[in-house]
Amino acid sequence: MAKHCHLYFKIEDKIRRHLQCCFTLYQVPKEKQDAVIDAVLEVDLQSIAQKLIEDTIVQAHRGFEAVMTTKEGKKA
């Protein structure tokens, strides 16, 4: 996982390589590895990542607003 993603080494390739290494360590048969990896890569990772980032930003704003509201209430 130390190698960064780029034009020729996309996140899907990185996930595939990581899962292959993990499955090989646990001696999972190649056929099962391929089936599971293909199923994982069929998931729409881009939309999941985008929603996660959007939700995190919303939560951060809420937390910041709560802190600011609390600080303003203490000043009075």
HELIX and SHEET records of a PDB file:
HELIX    1   1 ILE A   11  LEU A   25  1                                  15    
HELIX    2   2 LYS A   30  GLU A   42  1                                  13    
HELIX    3   3 LEU A   45  LYS A   75  1                                  31    
END                                                                             
